[in-house]
Structure formats: structure tokens, C-alpha cells
């Protein structure tokens, strides 16, 4: 009985701690397109691209010279 009563609050606390680790970021391209990401994009890869996952879960890869700004979301 004790384990069941402690399980839910403990699970909720772990979930909230993990949710707080992400940093929503807005990536703006030169053509005005904006991507809202779950986390800060990886730095520029060796082949000159930024890779990130948008909030819908789609993987996005854009050339670094097309990126205007990368800023932390509100």
C-alpha cells in the first residue's frame, strides 16, 4: 500500500524535473521561416548544417548560411 501511494507523486516529480530540462528555441531562416524547437539545435555539423527536431517531432536539417538567428523562446 505504501509503495502505491508514493509511486504517483514520485513519478510526477521525475516527469516535471525532466520537462524542465528542455529549452524551447526559435530558429529563423533568411526567408522568414521560423522553426520552434524543443531544445537548442546542435551546433553546425562538419558539412555546414544545423540539425534539430521541431515541436511536432519532425527532423529538420538546414544549411548554416540560411540561418539568421537562433534565440531562446519565451
N, C-alpha and C positions, 0 to 999 in steps of 0.2 A: 504494500500500500504506500509506503513512504517513497519508494522509487518512482511510482506513477505520479505522485504529487510533486515531486522535484523535477521530473523529466520535462514537463512542458515549460516551466519558467527557465530552466537551464537551456533548453533548445531555443527558446525565443531570444535569450540573451546572446547566444552564439550567433544566431542569424543577424541580429542587429549589429554586432561587432563586425561581422564580415561585410554587411551592407555599407558600413561607414568607411570601408577601405577604398571604395571606388571614387574617382574624381571626374565628374562629368566635364567634358571638354567640347568646345566648338571649333571645328576646323573649317576655315573659309578659303575657298579657291579664288583664283583671279577672275573667273567668270561669274562670281557671286554665289555659287553653290555653297551651301553650308551643311556640314555633317555634324550631328550631335552624337558624341561617342560616350561609351560607358566609362572609359578610362583614358588617360593620356596616351596618345599614339606612340608607337615605338619610334625611336629616333631613325633618322634617314638610314636606309639599308645601303649595302655596298653598291647596289645597282642604281641608287639615286631615287628611291621611292619611300613614301611613308605608308605603313600598313596599320590598319586599325579595324575595329568592329563597331559599326554604328549601333544605335539603341534598338534597332529591330533585329539585330543579330547577324546582319549581312557583313561579309568581309569586304573591305574596301582597300584598294591599293592605288595611290595617286603619285604622279611624279612630283618630286620635291620642288621643282621650279614652278609648278602650278599652285602651290600653297601660298596664300597671302599671310594668314595669321593662324596661330593655334593659341587659344585662350581658355582659361578655366571658366566653365559655365556657372550660372547663378545658382 
